[in-house]
């Protein structure tokens, strides 16, 4: 079941869901707006850089994180969904890492790709996506990630193969 904005606010006030930094103005009817962080990684080039006023080139791919850190309890998961305004600019966002399982702690990964024919300006702090929270029927245990979820990180899939 998707949680309403009112329920999300209550869970944040009681500390069951934590969002840092948190601004109640970012809570909508069924979601919370999340903002682009300040760090980025171009995994094709291995370049890490600050993401302030950055022009994302045609066909360029970046990894970044949200500004916000999320901490979820054992019975709540979240989905990260892009704002529709991004699609209208030709930006593909979170096309792989859109589910945050129960017990998740960290800054959600944003995978960003420019599909348009022109550069698109990215500014840290802009609301790029939303978190939609859902209740899980039983408490989940054992989630452990191989990533730190504190900054953009390249894939470690090659190490697993």
Secondary structure by P-SEA (a helix, b strand, c coil): ccccaaaaaaaaaaccccccccccccccccbbbbbbccccccccccbbbbbccccccccccbbbbccbbbbbcccbbbbbbccccccccccccccccccccccccccbbbbbbbcccbbbbbbcccccbbbbbbbbccccccccccccccccccccccccc
